[in-house]
Amino acid sequence: MKLDSSVSAVVTGGASGLGEATARLLASHGVKVAIFDMNEQKGEAVAKEIGGVFCKVNVTSDEEVDAGFAKASADHGQ
């Protein structure tokens, strides 16, 4: 799999645990990472550290998911 700055990724639960580890690994390869999570404080901190974007999203809400993708797309492209 090609991982570089031409790739944009969304990591659900990216503010902690396996999601955070995945976001960090992807970012270390240059991937543009959007973190979808409910924990705004931790999510913003991780996104800042990895050069990504944080989107406060409850994945059970279609409206929040749509808004998260819109924010991620505006920041990173498709």
C-alpha positions in Angstrom: 0.0 0.0 0.0 1.3 3.4 -0.9 1.4 5.8 2.1 2.4 9.4 1.4 1.1 12.9 1.2 -1.2 12.0 -1.7 -3.3 10.0 0.7 -6.0 11.3 3.0 -7.3 9.2 5.8 -10.0 9.4 8.5 -9.3 7.5 11.7 -12.3 7.0 14.0 -11.5 6.9 17.6 -8.2 8.6 16.7 -7.8 10.5 20.0 -6.6 7.5 22.0 -5.7 3.8 22.0 -5.4 1.9 18.7 -7.0 4.8 16.8 -4.3 7.2 18.1 -1.6 4.7 17.2 -3.0 4.3 13.7 -3.3 8.1 13.2 0.3 8.5 14.4 1.6 5.7 12.1 -0.2 7.0 9.1 1.0 10.6 9.7 4.6 9.3 10.1 4.4 8.2 6.5 3.1 11.6 5.3 -0.6 10.7 5.1 -3.0 13.6 5.8 -5.0 12.4 8.8 -8.4 13.5 10.1 -9.2 12.3 13.5 -12.9 11.6 14.3 -13.5 11.4 18.0 -15.7 12.7 20.8 -12.8 13.7 23.1 -12.2 17.2 21.9 -9.2 18.0 24.2 -7.2 14.9 23.4 -8.2 14.9 19.7 -7.1 18.4 19.2 -3.8 17.7 20.9 -3.1 14.6 18.8 -4.1 16.3 15.6 -1.8 19.2 16.4 1.1 16.9 17.2 0.8 14.9 13.9 -0.2 17.8 11.6 -3.7 16.5 11.2 -7.2 17.9 11.7 -9.6 17.0 14.5 -13.3 16.6 13.9 -15.6 16.2 16.8 -17.8 13.4 15.6 -20.2 10.9 17.2 -20.1 8.2 14.5 -23.7 7.2 15.4 -24.9 10.6 14.0 -25.2 10.9 10.2 -25.1 14.7 10.5 -21.9 14.7 12.6 -20.2 12.3 10.2 -21.2 14.4 7.2 -19.9 17.5 8.9 -16.7 15.7 9.9 -16.1 14.6 6.3 -16.8 18.2 5.1 -14.3 19.6 7.5 -11.6 17.0 6.7 -12.2 17.5 2.9 -11.9 21.2 3.3 -8.6 20.9 5.2 -7.0 17.9 3.3 -8.9 17.5 0.0 -10.5 14.3 -1.0 
